Amino acid sequence: MHAPSSLFGHLVALMHATGDAVVAVSAAGTARVCPRAELGATEREAYSRELLLAEGVVPTPAALHDVMARIAAELGDGWDLVA
C-alpha cells in the first residue's frame, strides 16, 4: 500500500475541481480525480469535493494528512494512484 501522503496530489486536484468531482478508485487498484458521472463500472467513489467542503477541510498540510489517512485506511492494501 502507498503511504497516505501519496494522496496529496489527488486532494489538491479535488480542491480545484468542479463541484461534482470525486476520487475514483478502481477494482484494479488505481485512483483518479474525475466528475462523479464519469465513474467507471469497476470504480467506486473514495472521497468527493462535496464531502471535502462539507467537512470544512482547510488546505493545510495537517488537515490534508488527516483526510489522506482516513482514505488510505478505508481503501486498505493493494491500490495505486495514477494522474
Backbone bond lengths (Angstrom), bond angles and torsions (degrees), N, CA, C in turn:
res aa  C-N    CA-C-N  psi(-1)  N-CA   C-N-CA  omega(-1)  CA-C   N-CA-C  phi
1 M - - - 1.454 - - 1.516 108.67 -
2 H 1.313 115.59 145.55 1.455 120.36 177.07 1.515 109.97 -78.06
3 A 1.322 115.00 154.66 1.453 119.20 175.48 1.521 109.09 -65.43
4 P 1.335 117.74 147.48 1.455 119.49 179.13 1.526 113.35 -53.50
5 S 1.328 118.01 -29.60 1.456 120.03 -178.06 1.517 112.69 -64.04
6 S 1.340 118.36 -17.41 1.459 119.88 177.94 1.527 111.24 -70.89
7 L 1.312 118.18 -11.51 1.461 122.13 175.72 1.527 112.39 -83.28
8 F 1.315 117.40 -6.72 1.459 121.19 -175.19 1.521 112.34 -54.13
9 G 1.325 117.55 -48.98 1.459 121.29 -179.52 1.514 112.63 -61.46
10 H 1.332 116.67 -36.58 1.464 120.48 178.34 1.529 110.95 -66.94
11 L 1.317 117.49 -39.80 1.459 120.12 179.04 1.527 111.39 -69.79
12 V 1.317 117.45 -38.51 1.470 120.26 176.66 1.526 109.43 -63.15
13 A 1.326 116.69 -44.14 1.466 120.22 177.44 1.526 110.32 -62.06
14 L 1.315 117.21 -39.84 1.458 121.74 179.66 1.522 111.13 -63.02
15 M 1.335 116.91 -38.70 1.460 121.09 179.52 1.526 111.47 -62.66
16 H 1.314 117.44 -28.95 1.462 121.84 -176.37 1.522 112.84 -103.49
17 A 1.308 117.43 4.78 1.460 122.00 -176.83 1.533 110.69 -88.53
18 T 1.318 114.94 177.07 1.460 120.52 177.30 1.525 109.77 -66.37
19 G 1.322 116.36 164.10 1.458 122.18 -175.74 1.508 115.01 -61.32
20 D 1.336 118.03 -22.55 1.463 121.31 -178.39 1.528 112.73 -98.72
21 A 1.330 117.08 13.96 1.465 121.31 -176.81 1.526 111.68 -74.86
22 V 1.335 114.16 148.10 1.466 121.50 179.02 1.527 109.49 -138.96
23 V 1.315 115.83 160.63 1.456 121.04 165.70 1.518 104.39 -91.28
24 A 1.329 116.23 113.07 1.457 122.60 -177.84 1.520 109.17 -98.07
25 V 1.324 116.31 130.51 1.457 122.25 -179.89 1.522 108.22 -114.67
26 S 1.329 115.87 129.87 1.464 119.80 -177.27 1.520 111.85 -94.64
27 A 1.308 115.37 161.94 1.461 121.41 176.03 1.525 110.72 -63.90
28 A 1.347 116.58 -23.70 1.460 121.01 178.78 1.521 112.19 -78.16
29 G 1.351 117.24 -8.41 1.450 120.34 176.63 1.506 115.38 97.60
30 T 1.336 118.94 18.87 1.460 121.12 177.08 1.523 109.84 -109.44
31 A 1.324 115.59 160.94 1.459 120.86 177.50 1.520 108.87 -133.60
32 R 1.346 114.87 149.68 1.460 120.59 177.18 1.515 108.47 -153.77
33 V 1.337 116.07 162.34 1.453 121.88 174.84 1.525 107.05 -99.54
34 C 1.334 116.58 129.16 1.460 121.51 -179.36 1.523 109.31 -156.18
35 P 1.342 117.40 164.80 1.465 118.88 171.98 1.531 109.99 -63.16
36 R 1.316 116.84 145.61 1.474 121.42 -178.59 1.531 111.33 -54.08
37 A 1.316 117.11 -36.78 1.470 121.69 -178.35 1.527 112.55 -66.41
38 E 1.329 117.50 -16.39 1.466 121.24 -179.36 1.526 113.49 -97.67
39 L 1.339 118.16 9.55 1.464 120.26 175.77 1.520 108.87 -58.98
40 G 1.314 116.03 131.13 1.455 120.60 178.67 1.518 111.91 -78.77
41 A 1.316 115.35 168.96 1.463 121.28 -178.42 1.526 112.10 -62.17
42 T 1.329 117.68 -28.27 1.464 120.58 -178.50 1.525 111.86 -103.53
43 E 1.334 117.91 14.97 1.465 121.96 -179.58 1.527 110.51 -111.14
44 R 1.326 113.90 157.11 1.456 120.03 171.83 1.516 108.48 -135.85
45 E 1.291 115.83 158.30 1.458 121.77 -179.61 1.525 109.12 -80.30
46 A 1.334 116.36 122.63 1.462 120.61 177.97 1.523 111.47 -95.75
47 Y 1.336 117.14 -29.54 1.467 122.26 -179.28 1.514 106.84 -166.48
48 S 1.315 117.45 154.72 1.462 120.55 -178.25 1.521 111.68 -131.80
49 R 1.314 114.68 159.68 1.465 120.12 175.25 1.525 108.89 -64.95
50 E 1.308 115.93 -38.15 1.460 121.92 178.00 1.536 110.32 -56.39
51 L 1.323 117.22 -46.21 1.456 121.75 179.28 1.527 110.96 -68.08
52 L 1.314 116.32 -39.79 1.471 120.90 177.87 1.527 109.98 -55.99
53 L 1.330 116.55 -45.17 1.466 120.97 179.39 1.521 111.77 -71.67
54 A 1.325 117.47 -41.38 1.462 121.32 -179.41 1.527 111.70 -62.92
55 E 1.330 116.55 -34.95 1.464 120.53 178.81 1.524 112.02 -79.24
56 G 1.324 116.76 -8.36 1.461 120.33 179.35 1.513 113.22 67.74
57 V 1.326 116.88 32.42 1.461 120.93 -178.99 1.528 108.90 -66.75
58 V 1.305 115.63 123.70 1.457 120.48 176.97 1.525 108.64 -91.45
59 P 1.320 117.44 146.56 1.473 119.75 -176.16 1.522 113.65 -77.52
60 T 1.324 115.38 61.68 1.462 120.12 174.39 1.523 107.58 -110.92
61 P 1.318 117.26 153.40 1.467 118.85 178.89 1.529 112.83 -54.70
62 A 1.311 118.24 -42.66 1.468 120.53 -177.80 1.528 111.20 -63.85
63 A 1.321 117.19 -45.10 1.466 120.41 -179.38 1.520 111.01 -65.44
64 L 1.333 117.46 -42.00 1.461 120.48 179.47 1.522 111.37 -67.09
65 H 1.321 117.62 -35.82 1.468 120.29 177.07 1.525 110.97 -65.50
66 D 1.327 117.84 -36.24 1.466 120.37 176.19 1.528 110.52 -62.61
67 V 1.331 117.03 -45.40 1.464 120.82 179.05 1.522 109.93 -64.54
68 M 1.333 116.90 -43.52 1.467 120.71 -179.69 1.526 111.05 -60.79
69 A 1.312 117.21 -41.00 1.463 120.81 179.79 1.527 110.89 -64.32
70 R 1.320 117.81 -40.19 1.469 121.03 178.21 1.521 111.38 -64.55
71 I 1.349 116.70 -43.96 1.463 120.20 179.46 1.523 110.29 -63.45
72 A 1.319 116.56 -46.80 1.463 121.04 -179.02 1.523 111.15 -61.23
73 A 1.327 117.53 -40.20 1.461 120.81 178.86 1.525 111.05 -64.49
74 E 1.326 116.45 -38.38 1.463 120.28 179.37 1.523 111.37 -69.84
75 L 1.335 117.03 -37.97 1.460 120.91 -177.26 1.521 112.45 -72.08
76 G 1.321 117.09 -35.26 1.458 120.12 -178.20 1.517 112.14 76.17
77 D 1.317 116.48 -157.35 1.454 122.45 -176.53 1.523 112.05 -83.03
78 G 1.333 114.61 160.52 1.458 120.77 167.90 1.502 116.92 87.25
79 W 1.312 119.81 22.96 1.454 119.25 176.92 1.516 110.58 -117.71
80 D 1.303 115.66 158.95 1.459 123.11 179.80 1.518 106.95 -132.92
81 L 1.298 117.43 161.06 1.469 121.27 -179.73 1.512 110.09 -116.77
82 V 1.325 116.11 136.18 1.452 122.03 175.63 1.511 108.78 -123.88
83 A 1.325 115.78 157.33 1.477 120.05 179.50 1.502 110.56 -69.80
